[in-house]
Amino acid sequence: MYPKFNRVILIVLDSVGVGALPDADRYGDEGSNTLAHIGEALGGLNLPNLESLGLGSIVAIKGVKPAKRPLASFGKMAEQSPGKDTTTGHWEMMGIILNHPFPTYPKGFPPDVMAKFEEISGRGTLGNKVASGTEIINELGDEHLRSGKLIVYTSADSVFQIAAHEEVVPLEELYDICTKARAILKPPHLVARVIARPFIGSNGRYIRTANRHDYSALPPSKTLLNILSDKGIPVIGIGKIGDIFAGSGLSKSYRTGSNQGGIAKLLSLMDEEPDGLIFINLVDFDMLYGHRNDPVGYYKALKEFDECLPKIFGKLGDDDLLIITADHGCDPTFRGTDHTREYVPLIAYSKKGGGVNLGVRESLADVAATIAANFNVDGTGKGNSFLDSL
C-alpha cells in the first residue's frame, strides 16, 4: 500500500499554546492562554496566512478571524503526559506518553548530586537555585570570572543548566562537562535535559551566546522516529529535535540558531529531501519571548513565521502534508516566566483539501499515530490517527 503522503513536514512552534488544559490548576496555570492573551495585550494580531489555514477557528484571538473556508484541517490537542516541558511534549508527539513527570528542583539540587557533579567537572559551583538564565549570569558572572566556578541553576522545568563564560570555560570543556553530567543524572534524578549555557561579556553585563547545547534523556522506548528509521523511511530533524531525542531515530540532524535559520534550513531541505519526515522545532517563541514575558517580541516572531508560510507553501508538492502544532504553552502575559499547561494548536494542510474540524484530540500522540498510518507502519500504540479525515 502506498502512503497517502510521500512526505510529512512537522513544524513545532515552541510554546504557542491555545488555552489552559482542564488540569491546569494543578500547575498553577489556570486561565493561561498564550495566543489569546498576546492578542488582547497588543490590541489584535495580524496573521493572515495562519488565519487562512484556520487558526482563528481553533481559539478566539483578537484580530485573527475564523476562516469561512479554512485551507487546512484544524483542531487542538491536549497533553496526556504529566508536565509541561519541551521533552515531554515532543516525546508524546512521537508516541511516548509518560506516567510520571520528570523531577524538578524548586529548592536546588541535593548535596549528593552537587558533590558528584563537582567531582566529575573538576570545578566548584555557584548558584544551585531556580533562576532566570539572563539574570543569574549577571548576578554571578563576576564571581564566576574570578573563581572559575560553574554557575548551576534550574527552573520550573526538569533541567540542569550549566552556565560558563566562553573565555573561562572553553566550549569543548563545557560540552564535555555536560556530557558527564548527563551520565550521572540517573533515577531518581533523571532530569529531562542538561543544558550548556555559554555566555560572554564583562563587569556584570553578560549575554548568552548561540552556542547552547541540550543533552536530553533517552526516551524510555522506541519513538515513531525509531520506527520510521528502522523501516528505511528518512527522518530529518532541524533545530532542537536532535537534542530532544538525543539523536535517536534521526537519519540526519541539523542544529540551527534561530527561527529564521531553522526556516531557511527547512526550505533548502524541501528541495533536497522528497520523502519521509522533516521535523523542525522553532524555539524563539519560547526561549526569547515567552520566558521573558515579552508579548511584543512574541508577536513579532509569529508575524515572521506567518510571512514565511507562502514560501513553504510554494515548495509543497501534491503528495506533501504540512502539520503545524506546538509542545506546550508559555504565556508571556501570565504570572511568572515558566511554561504554561495548555492545549496546543493542530493545523494539517495539503493540496488534497482541508476545512475539516479535527476537534479536540486527547493526546499529542495523535500526530505520531497519523504519521505512522500514513507510512503504513505500526506505531507505538499510542494516540488516534486523523489521517482518514484529511
Secondary structure, DSSP 8 states (H G I E B T S, - for coil): ---S-SEEEEEEETT---SB-TTGGGGT-TT--HHHHHHHHHT----HHHHHHTHHHHS-BTTB---SS-SSEEEEE---SS--SHHHHHHHHTT---SS-----TT---HHHHHHHHHHHSS-EEEEEE--HHHHHHHHHHHHHHH--EEEEE-SSSEEEEEEETTTS-HHHHHHHHHHHHHH--TTS--SEEEEEEEEEETTEEEE-S--EEEE---SS--HHHHHHHTT--EEEETTHHHHTTTTT-SEEE--SSHHHHHHHHHHHHHH--SEEEEEEE-HIIIIIITTT-HHHHHHHHHHHHHHHHHHHHT--TTEEEEEE-SSB--TTSSSSS-B-B-EEEEEE-TT----EEEEES-THHHHHHHHHHTT----S-S---GGG-
